[in-house]
Amino acid sequence: MPRTLHYATLIPITKISNTGHAEKKSTSDPEPLSKLDDLYRLHRLLDGRRTGLSRAALTSEYGFSRSTLTRLIADLRDRLGAPLIHDSERGGYRYDTADGSHALPGLWFTPEELHALVTLKHLLANLEPGLLDDHLRPLQIRIDKLLDSNHLGAGEAAQRIRILAAAARQKNLRHFQTIAGAVLQRRRLKIDYYNRERDEIGTREISPQRLAHYRDNWYLDAWCHDKKGLRIFAVECIRAAIPLDKAAKAIAESTLNRELASAYGIFAGLPVATAVLRFTPKRARWVADEIWHPQQQSRWLEDGRYELAVPYSDGRELLMDILKYGAEVEVVAPDALREAVKNQLGQARSQYE
């Protein structure tokens, strides 16, 4: 059975105040864990031994000071739950297990888990180059060393996995980190936002709610204090993001889903109509396996065509998706959407006459 990763168990955490600054540890806070390197070194000396290690050997031969050794033993026993005992008959400290082995909770991986981590890092690096490099670099160095020592061939992921981004827009990673931090820490932001449709930049105060990765691009669901309502912001259009010393307005997830995710695509709003689309028998082989919307309805027609009904609030994105199927789809309803598709196809045809 693979071992469970409890990374936070081993990492001393600095308490952060609401202002974003580190607070001094109060006298009632628990003492932080010992240095990870020392903990791992002592664990490696003990793990798998059938005989014990004396305190004298650990201090003289292995260089632990008496105070450090006392603290490490206490951390292993009391904080990490290791079955560490002092067995005078077997020569000193050992793990009280059948074979003398014990798996610490923490950064210990099987070969399969290492492969999964390397693959995940490769996927993330290709989806969002540089996004988490600074945060993952120390972990990646340790993983690379483990992979080298086990000859697991970490380099295969880069050559054997292809990720093709379709219409991904350029992102400002510096602002992404600020935005993600505000989402997780539940703080407000002051942003400068570029509106492509009006070709202008405006300043807003927002309460970030959640991030969404949709069609290779990032979007921010947020409460806009200037517009007094929920809005969806394209992250790459945020030209500046300044954290504010104010708590974010809390919006229930059910409200977010109802107002921002109940209609087709990325556009916010409650559904105002249902699009009924009929695909040719040939195109139906693909479309029938696709999920256009969680509340979509579908059926097969007697002539082999496939009918799909999806709710929508703003027809712009849906219109673009319909047009890409050309003559292999017909809009049955509503009339306004059918007319919009007809006009777009007519204008496209006129460019080739």
C-alpha positions in Angstrom: 0.0 0.0 0.0 1.5 3.4 -0.9 2.4 5.7 1.9 0.3 8.8 2.4 2.0 12.1 1.9 1.6 14.4 4.9 3.8 17.3 3.8 2.5 19.9 6.1 3.3 17.7 9.1 7.0 18.2 8.7 7.1 21.8 7.6 7.3 24.6 10.3 4.6 27.1 9.4 5.1 30.8 10.1 1.8 32.4 11.2 0.7 35.2 9.0 -1.4 38.1 10.3 -4.3 39.6 8.4 -2.0 42.4 7.2 0.2 39.8 5.4 3.2 40.2 7.8 4.7 37.4 9.9 3.6 37.5 13.5 5.9 36.7 16.5 5.2 33.3 17.9 3.2 33.6 21.2 4.4 31.7 24.2 1.3 29.4 23.9 2.2 28.3 20.4 3.8 24.9 20.1 7.5 24.8 19.4 8.4 24.3 15.7 9.8 21.0 14.5 13.5 20.5 14.4 15.4 21.1 11.2 14.2 18.6 8.5 17.7 17.7 7.5 18.5 16.6 11.1 15.3 14.7 11.4 15.8 12.8 8.2 19.4 12.1 9.1 18.6 10.6 12.4 15.7 8.7 10.9 17.9 7.2 8.2 20.4 6.0 10.9 17.7 4.3 12.8 15.5 3.0 9.9 15.9 -0.8 9.3 18.3 -1.4 12.2 17.8 -4.5 14.3 20.3 -3.3 16.9 20.1 0.0 18.7 22.3 3.1 18.5 23.6 4.5 21.8 23.4 8.1 22.7 27.2 8.2 23.0 27.5 6.9 19.4 25.0 9.4 18.1 26.8 12.3 19.7 30.5 11.3 19.1 30.4 9.4 15.8 27.5 11.1 14.1 28.0 14.6 15.4 24.6 15.3 17.1 24.9 17.7 20.1 23.3 16.4 23.3 20.6 19.1 23.2 19.8 18.6 19.5 19.6 14.8 20.0 17.2 15.2 22.9 15.0 17.5 20.8 15.1 15.2 17.7 14.1 12.1 19.8 11.2 14.0 21.3 10.1 15.2 17.8 10.2 11.7 16.4 8.3 10.2 19.3 5.8 12.9 20.2 5.3 15.0 17.1 5.7 12.4 14.3 4.5 9.3 16.2 7.6 7.2 15.5 7.8 4.0 17.6 11.2 5.0 18.9 12.3 3.3 22.1 15.5 2.9 24.1 16.4 -0.8 24.2 19.4 -1.3 26.5 19.6 -5.0 25.6 20.1 -4.2 21.9 22.4 -1.3 22.4 20.3 1.9 22.4 17.7 3.7 20.4 15.8 1.7 17.7 12.4 1.5 16.1 10.1 -0.9 17.9 8.9 -2.8 14.8 9.4 -6.3 13.5 12.1 -5.4 11.0 13.3 -2.2 12.6 11.8 -0.1 9.8 9.4 2.8 10.1 7.9 5.1 7.4 7.8 8.7 8.5 4.9 10.8 7.3 6.4 13.3 4.9 8.4 13.4 1.7 8.8 9.7 1.1 7.8 8.3 -2.3 7.6 5.0 -4.1 9.0 4.9 -7.7 5.4 5.1 -9.1 4.7 8.2 -6.9 7.9 9.9 -8.2 6.9 9.3 -11.8 3.5 10.8 -11.1 5.1 13.9 -9.5 7.5 14.4 -12.4 4.6 14.0 -14.9 2.5 16.5 -13.0 5.3 19.0 -12.9 5.8 18.6 -16.7 2.0 19.1 -17.3 2.0 22.2 -15.2 5.1 23.6 -16.8 3.6 23.2 -20.2 0.1 24.5 -19.2 1.5 27.6 -17.4 5.3 28.0 -18.0 7.0 29.6 -15.0 3.9 29.8 -12.9 5.1 27.8 -9.9 8.8 27.5 -10.7 10.0 29.4 -7.6 7.8 27.5 -5.3 8.5 24.0 -6.7 12.2 24.3 -7.4 13.4 23.1 -4.0 11.0 20.1 -4.2 12.1 19.4 -7.8 15.7 19.3 -6.8 15.0 16.7 -4.2 12.8 14.7 -6.6 15.5 14.8 -9.3 18.1 13.4 -6.8 15.8 10.6 -5.9 15.1 9.8 -9.5 18.8 9.8 -10.4 19.6 7.5 -7.5 16.8 5.1 -8.5 17.5 5.3 -12.3 13.9 6.0 -13.0 14.3 8.0 -16.2 12.7 11.3 -15.3 13.5 12.8 -18.7 11.0 10.6 -20.5 8.0 12.8 -19.5 9.3 15.7 -21.5 9.7 13.6 -24.7 6.6 11.3 -24.3 3.9 13.8 -23.4 2.6 16.5 -25.7 0.3 19.4 -24.5 -1.2 21.5 -27.3 -2.7 24.8 -26.1 -5.5 26.1 -28.2 -6.1 29.9 -28.3 -4.3 30.3 -25.0 -3.7 34.0 -24.3 -0.5 35.6 -22.9 -0.7 35.9 -19.1 0.9 38.2 -16.6 2.3 35.6 -14.1 3.3 38.3 -11.6 -0.3 39.4 -11.2 -1.5 35.8 -11.2 0.5 35.1 -8.0 -1.0 38.2 -6.3 -4.5 37.2 -7.5 -4.2 33.6 -6.4 -2.9 34.7 -3.0 -5.9 37.0 -2.5 -8.3 34.2 -3.4 -6.7 31.8 -0.9 -6.2 34.3 1.9 -9.7 35.8 1.4 -8.5 39.4 0.9 -9.8 42.2 -1.4 -7.9 43.5 -4.4 -7.7 46.8 -6.2 -7.3 46.1 -9.9 -6.8 48.0 -13.2 -8.9 46.0 -15.7 -8.7 46.3 -19.5 -12.1 45.9 -21.2 -11.5 44.6 -24.7 -15.0 45.4 -26.0 -14.8 49.0 -25.0 -11.0 49.3 -25.4 -10.5 51.0 -22.0 -9.0 50.5 -18.6 -11.0 51.0 -15.4 -10.1 50.6 -11.7 -12.2 48.4 -9.4 -12.2 47.1 -5.9 -13.1 43.4 -5.9 -13.5 40.5 -3.5 -11.9 37.4 -5.2 -14.0 34.2 -4.9 -12.3 31.6 -7.0 -10.1 31.0 -10.1 -11.2 29.0 -13.1 -9.0 27.5 -15.9 -11.2 27.4 -19.0 -10.1 26.7 -22.5 -6.4 27.2 -21.7 -7.1 30.6 -20.0 -7.5 31.8 -16.4 -10.6 33.6 -15.2 -11.4 35.2 -11.8 -14.8 35.0 -10.2 -15.2 38.0 -7.9 -17.7 40.3 -6.3 -17.2 43.8 -7.7 -17.8 46.4 -5.0 -18.1 49.2 -7.7 -20.8 47.4 -9.7 -22.4 45.8 -6.6 -22.5 42.3 -8.2 -20.6 39.2 -9.3 -18.4 39.5 -12.3 -15.9 37.3 -14.2 -12.5 38.8 -15.0 -10.0 37.5 -17.6 -6.8 37.3 -15.6 -4.6 38.4 -18.5 -6.7 41.6 -18.7 -5.8 42.6 -15.2 -3.1 45.2 -15.7 -2.4 45.9 -12.0 -3.4 44.1 -8.8 -2.9 45.6 -5.4 -3.7 43.6 -2.2 -5.9 45.6 0.3 -6.0 45.2 4.0 -9.7 44.3 3.9 -11.4 40.9 4.2 -13.1 39.7 1.0 -16.9 39.7 0.9 -18.0 36.0 1.3 -20.3 34.6 -1.3 -21.9 31.2 -0.9 -20.7 28.6 -3.4 -24.3 27.9 -4.3 -24.8 31.5 -5.3 -21.5 31.5 -7.3 -22.7 28.4 -9.2 -26.2 29.7 -9.8 -25.1 33.1 -11.1 -21.8 32.3 -12.8 -21.9 28.7 -13.9 -25.5 27.9 -14.7 -25.4 29.1 -18.3 -23.2 28.0 -21.3 -19.6 29.0 -21.4 -17.7 31.6 -19.5 -20.3 34.4 -19.6 -22.0 35.1 -16.3 -25.7 35.3 -15.7 -28.8 33.1 -15.3 -29.9 31.3 -18.5 -32.3 33.3 -20.6 -32.9 30.7 -23.3 -32.1 27.2 -24.4 -30.3 26.5 -27.7 -31.6 23.5 -29.6 -28.9 22.2 -32.1 -29.1 19.3 -34.5 -25.9 17.7 -35.8 -25.5 15.6 -38.9 -25.1 11.8 -38.4 -21.4 12.0 -39.2 -20.7 14.9 -36.8 -22.9 13.3 -34.1 -20.2 10.5 -33.6 -18.1 13.2 -31.9 -20.6 15.6 -30.4 -22.6 12.8 -28.7 -19.6 12.1 -26.4 -19.1 15.8 -25.5 -20.4 17.6 -22.4 -21.3 21.2 -23.4 -23.1 22.0 -20.2 -23.9 20.0 -17.0 -27.7 20.6 -17.6 -27.7 19.7 -21.3 -30.4 17.5 -22.8 -29.9 15.3 -25.8 -31.6 12.7 -28.0 -31.0 10.7 -31.2 -33.4 11.4 -34.0 -34.8 8.6 -36.3 -32.8 9.8 -39.3 -29.5 9.5 -37.3 -29.1 13.1 -36.4 -28.2 14.1 -32.8 -30.2 16.9 -31.0 -28.5 18.8 -28.2 -30.2 21.4 -26.0 -28.1 23.7 -23.8 -29.1 26.7 -21.6 -27.3 30.0 -22.2 -27.3 33.6 -21.0 -25.1 35.3 -23.5 -25.0 34.0 -27.1 -21.5 35.2 -28.1 -19.5 32.2 -27.1 -22.2 29.7 -28.1 -22.4 31.4 -31.5 -18.7 30.9 -32.1 -18.9 27.3 -31.2 -21.8 26.7 -33.5 -20.1 28.4 -36.4 -17.1 26.1 -36.3 -19.3 23.2 -37.3 -20.4 24.9 -40.5 -23.0 22.9 -42.4 -22.9 20.0 -40.0 -25.2 21.7 -37.5 -28.5 23.5 -37.6 -29.9 25.8 -35.0 -33.5 24.9 -34.4 -34.3 27.3 -31.6 -34.5 30.0 -30.4 -35.2 32.1 -33.5 -32.8 34.9 -32.3 -29.9 32.5 -32.2 -30.9 30.9 -35.5 -31.0 34.4 -37.1 -27.6 35.4 -35.6 -26.0 32.2 -37.1 -27.7 32.8 -40.5 -26.4 36.4 -40.6 -22.8 35.4 -39.6 -22.7 32.7 -42.3 -24.1 35.2 -44.8 -21.4 37.8 -44.0 -18.7 35.1 -44.2 -20.0 34.0 -47.6 -20.0 37.5 -48.9 -16.3 37.8 -48.3 -15.6 35.0 -50.9 -18.0 36.2 -53.6 
